[in-house]
Amino acid sequence: MSDINNFKDQMLYEVQKAFYDERGKGARYRLTLTGVPYIKSQLGEKANDIETIKSWLIENKFCTEIEIEQDEIEFKAKMKNCCLYNISNSFYEKGMQPLSCPIANMFMSAIESELGLSPELLPIDIKGEYCGIRCAKIADSAVVEGN
């Protein structure tokens, strides 16, 4: 990765961390639309389709692979070589959850458009070169975690 990309990743991490330091976990509810205007500017109405978002992200090298699983309650996406991995991993290294994931926000916006309900981002899971994002679609995190 280039020095410029490393710099951008570090700056994005520091901005999120400063926001967290000021607002605590409540800051994550202020970042739910981060990334959504961008995907809508790129895909227009197609930004409401999960498969279109997935294909676009891979074609444009935001990640190399995305595996999606979903049912009526929960949405999961496992992404390989995500361009935002270093930012999320910086939080993990400090024993914290990332505040936001713009890619998760893109998928959650599409789900909200389809269901008319706002999904809730669940903890992001990092394993090796994979990021795992999850959201509760029609329930809150307590229901999904207990499932």
C-alpha positions in Angstrom: 0.0 0.0 0.0 1.3 3.5 -0.8 2.3 6.1 1.8 -0.7 8.2 0.6 -3.1 5.4 1.3 -1.6 4.7 4.6 -1.9 8.4 5.5 -5.6 8.5 4.4 -6.3 5.4 6.5 -4.6 6.8 9.5 -6.4 10.2 9.2 -9.8 8.4 8.8 -9.1 6.3 11.9 -8.0 9.4 13.9 -11.1 11.4 12.9 -13.4 8.5 14.0 -11.4 8.0 17.2 -11.6 11.7 18.1 -15.4 11.5 17.5 -15.6 8.4 19.7 -13.5 10.1 22.4 -16.0 13.1 22.4 -19.3 11.2 22.0 -18.6 7.6 23.1 -20.5 4.8 21.5 -23.3 7.2 20.5 -21.0 8.5 17.8 -21.7 5.4 15.7 -25.3 6.5 15.3 -24.1 9.8 13.7 -22.2 7.9 11.0 -24.9 5.7 9.6 -25.0 7.5 6.2 -21.2 7.8 5.7 -20.6 6.3 2.2 -24.2 6.3 1.1 -24.2 9.5 -0.9 -21.1 8.3 -2.8 -22.6 4.9 -3.8 -25.9 6.7 -4.8 -23.8 9.1 -7.0 -22.2 6.1 -8.7 -25.2 3.8 -9.1 -28.3 6.0 -8.9 -31.4 3.9 -8.3 -29.4 0.7 -8.6 -27.8 1.7 -5.2 -30.9 0.1 -3.7 -29.9 -3.4 -4.9 -27.6 -5.5 -2.8 -26.3 -7.6 -5.7 -25.5 -4.5 -7.7 -23.6 -2.9 -4.8 -21.7 -6.2 -4.3 -20.7 -6.4 -8.0 -19.8 -2.7 -8.1 -17.6 -2.9 -5.0 -15.7 -5.9 -6.5 -15.4 -4.5 -10.0 -14.0 -1.2 -8.5 -11.6 -3.0 -6.2 -13.0 -1.9 -2.9 -12.6 -5.5 -2.0 -11.6 -8.7 -3.9 -14.5 -10.9 -2.8 -17.8 -10.6 -1.0 -19.9 -13.5 0.4 -23.4 -12.5 1.4 -25.8 -14.4 3.7 -29.1 -13.1 4.8 -32.4 -14.2 6.2 -35.5 -12.3 7.4 -33.7 -11.1 10.5 -30.0 -10.7 9.7 -27.7 -9.6 6.9 -24.0 -10.8 6.8 -21.3 -9.9 4.4 -17.8 -11.3 4.5 -15.3 -9.2 2.5 -11.8 -10.2 1.5 -9.1 -7.5 1.1 -11.5 -4.6 2.0 -10.0 -1.2 1.3 -11.2 -0.1 4.7 -9.6 -3.0 6.5 -6.7 -1.0 8.0 -9.0 1.5 9.6 -11.2 -1.2 11.2 -8.1 -3.1 12.3 -6.7 0.0 14.0 -9.7 0.0 16.2 -9.3 -3.7 16.9 -5.7 -3.3 17.8 -6.8 -0.8 20.5 -9.5 -3.2 21.8 -12.4 -1.2 20.3 -15.1 -1.8 17.7 -14.9 0.4 14.6 -17.5 3.2 14.9 -18.7 2.8 11.3 -18.2 1.0 8.1 -19.2 3.0 4.9 -19.5 -0.3 3.0 -21.9 -1.7 5.6 -23.8 1.6 5.4 -24.2 1.1 1.6 -25.8 -2.3 2.2 -27.9 -1.1 5.1 -29.3 1.8 3.0 -30.3 -0.8 0.3 -32.0 -2.9 3.0 -33.8 0.1 4.4 -35.0 1.0 1.0 -36.3 -2.5 0.5 -37.9 -3.1 3.9 -38.7 0.5 5.0 -36.9 -0.2 8.3 -33.5 1.0 9.5 -31.1 -1.8 10.1 -28.8 -1.8 13.0 -25.0 -2.4 12.5 -23.7 -5.2 14.7 -20.1 -5.6 15.8 -17.6 -5.9 12.9 -15.5 -9.1 12.9 -12.0 -9.1 11.5 -10.3 -12.5 10.8 -7.1 -12.6 8.7 -7.7 -10.7 5.5 -11.5 -10.8 6.0 -13.9 -8.2 7.5 -17.3 -9.5 8.5 -20.1 -7.0 8.7 -23.5 -7.9 10.1 -26.7 -6.0 10.6 -30.1 -6.7 12.3 -32.7 -6.2 9.6 -36.1 -6.3 11.4 -35.0 -6.7 15.0 -32.5 -5.1 17.4 -29.1 -6.5 18.2 -30.3 -8.3 21.4 -32.7 -10.4 19.2 -30.0 -11.2 16.6 -27.3 -12.0 19.2 -29.6 -14.3 21.1 -30.6 -16.1 17.9 
